[in-house]
Amino acid sequence: MLNLASTKILREAPVSRRHFVIGASAVGASLVVGYSAAAEPAPAGASGAAPNPFAGYIRIDPDNKVTIYSAHMDMGQGIYQGVATLAQEELDGDWSKTEVVGAFGDPALYGNLAMGGKFQLTGGSTGTASSWRRYRVAGATAKAMLIAAAARKWGVPAEEIVGADGVLRAKSGATATYGEMAALAAQEPAPAKVALNEPKDWRYIGSENLPRLDSAPKSTGRQMFTIDVRLPGQLTAVMIHPPVFGAKVKSFDAAKAKAMKGVVDVVETPRGVAVVANGMWEANKARDAVSVVWDDSAGEKRGTSEMFTAYRALADKGGENVAVDRGDAVATFGKAAKIVEARYEFPYLAHAALEPLNAVAWMNPEGVLEVWGGHQMPDLYQAVAAQIAGLPPEKVKLHVMKTGGGFGRRACPDADIIVEAVSTAKALGWKAPVKVQWTREDDMRGGRYRPAYVHKIKAGLDADGRIVALRDTIVGQSIAKGSPFEAMMVKNGVDGTSVEGMANQPYAIPNFRLDTTTTDMNVPVLWWRSVGSTHTAYVLEAFLDEVAHAAGKDPVAYRMEMLADKPRHAGVLKLAAEKAGWSEPLAAGRFRGVSVAESFGTYVAQVVEISLDKSGAPKVERVVCAVDCGVAVNPDMVRAQMEGGIGYGLGAIMKSRITLDGGKVVEGNFDGYEVLRLNEMPKVEVHIVKSAEDPKGVGEPGVPPIGPALANAYFQATGKRMRILPFDRGET
């Protein structure tokens, strides 16, 4: 029985920067530089931590290759490019010989500093913030040690040596590549402190001309993903999952399947039945021949309609738990000159990444379990794999693969795909490497959705149209409840992921109440690109437009009045409005809407311009986006993530939904779960605010503003408010 509670994924570890000391070591003739916590005594409970297999952040080999070990995995958001940029800003090695690989195995070294540093996790758009200082310090340290080694070898002052593009040059004329000096540099004492480049001297950070490291392999088909992994003797398994969430295997008959050509075995796992064959085609074909009897006594049997009926009734009662209670909103409503009320409904959403879930497990001849996959939570996945295999964590080696999208789906607290791959390989007696590969239908019906929500929101206005009171009640499932993160993320019955974006709403409203009711649906849910702000930003910004209209105010001016003490919100709103020509008349048949939202420390405003097609449906023609993410480490990637977030968000708002019928998921592929098509992608203009603030992430914050900006433009075109999503349901 797998017991996630026993995995020490949130184990204590030294995480404060004051615990870290710079260290370096020689690996053969290479130099490896990183932080070390060795000077600190091991904390209680940390004995199960696996030893760090990399010992650092940067490795310089004799051939001048620079390998950077990333604490964060890359699922297309470009964090590998980001950490390489940060490290090379100070190191200034040979960019053409730079490689970034995913690291694992030491939360003290690779823990997410933006989340406290106790565990390694890629998520919450924190990769850049978590990496901002440590990779620059590591790069500067490596360079200082290289220069010190060269000074000692050449007998010249260190001040007379410069390093650039992977080459050390002295005024005397002596030269050497970083690689040629690496072994000597590893013998130098690491400096206790290094100076970092001033912004005026940055060559890499903020550059518009830095080639993306993965452009060539991705555009030529050479980039390896988990779906591409093929080991000698590897078998392929496909899963038979329960037809309703919560059901379990009672019995199964695999006689027909086992008689089919290419089928190796059919085995039970903690998550269903695995059909194992020599290849994907044989496994898929044999899956249809397996007969499974399910125990669905604890299964979810309700459909979408029943769920929303219950949610609406709960919203009418008001929330059971209070997230924010500032002033006295309820009493102020009684004194308001005008009341505006609305209800909003949001469906379950699938992540629908291009590469469906997969993982490969292999017990190698040395007794080390190797697991390939999109390891978004490597500490947890390593611990879970070790527990299933009956091994200590240091006997589990992870291969952190690039993935064809993630959007939160590969950061799963129950380690679903890892459990399936390792359990299947174990059931076969570890006789061969096993890849568990989900199909699109498995992925779409496998759960872990963005939760469905109902909001009931109410505003009280004074005689001048100002909001004097606001109340929002949110009804929906908790993502963190029942996970290893519950103690951290659920406070006083309120899951922070359910209310983020509304609990910290920026507008100057004197009386504000936010309450929630957490529901018990047996449908597994998970964070989805921009998490709580996917629904809270829509409600806040679409409703604010309603209130502005009721007050007879311009939507931009109305917001600006309430953002006087929020300069970064106001800054992006003003910039987007100016670049969109908000004060200028539109061409006939064009309409626009606006919204602004902050998520994960990044501020984004968007102006959407639409037309209506012959059926009256909106066609998004243009999106003007302003983003303030602090220092833009890689401006082109900032633009790319804004563009991608806009496309992803538009598809969800206009078309996407997961529905249940008697507990069974209806949608199975893109014919039912629709996303934005290429011909529907609008023209997007991204304007980046120049900033000296520490950088924040951009992988998610482009998503929240696009939905309400579209809804507000649609109101201008039709007079209809879209409160039941997605748009194509045609319900207001």
ABEGO torsion letter per residue (X at the ends): XBBAAABBAABBBBABAAABBBBBBBBEABBBBBBBAAABBBBBGAAABBBBAAGEABBBBAAGBBBBBBABBBAGAGAAAAAAAAAAAAAGBBAAABBBBBBBGBAAAABBAAAGGABBBBEGGAAAAAAAAAAAAAAAAAAAAAAAAAAAAAGBBAAABBBBGGBBBBAAGBBBBAAAAAAAAAABBBBABBBBBBAAABAABGBAABBBAAAAAAAAGABBBAAABBBBGBBBBBBBBBABBGBBBABBBAAAAAABBGBABBBBBAAEBBBBBABAAAAAAAAAABBBBBBAAABBABBAAAAAAAAAAAAAAEBABBABBBEBAAAAAAABABBBBBBBBBBBBBAGBABBBBBBBBBBAAGBBBBBEBBABAAAAAAAAAAAAGBBAAABBBBBBBBBEAGGAABBAAGAAAAAAAAAAAAAGGABBBBBBBBAAAAAAAEGBBBBBBBBBBBBBBAAGBBABBBBBBBEBBAABGBAAAAAABBGGBBAAAABGAAABABBBABBBBBBBBBBBABBBBBBBGEAAAAAAAAAAAAAAAAAAAAGBBAAAAAAAAAAABAAAAAAAAAAAAAAGAABBBBBGBBBBBBBBBBGGBBBBBBBBBBBBAAGBBBBABBBBBBBAEBBABAAAAAAAAAAAAAAAAAAAAABBBBBBGGBBABABAAABBBBBAAABBBBBBBBBBBABBBBBAAAAAAAAAAAAAAAAAAAAAGBBBABOBAAAGBX
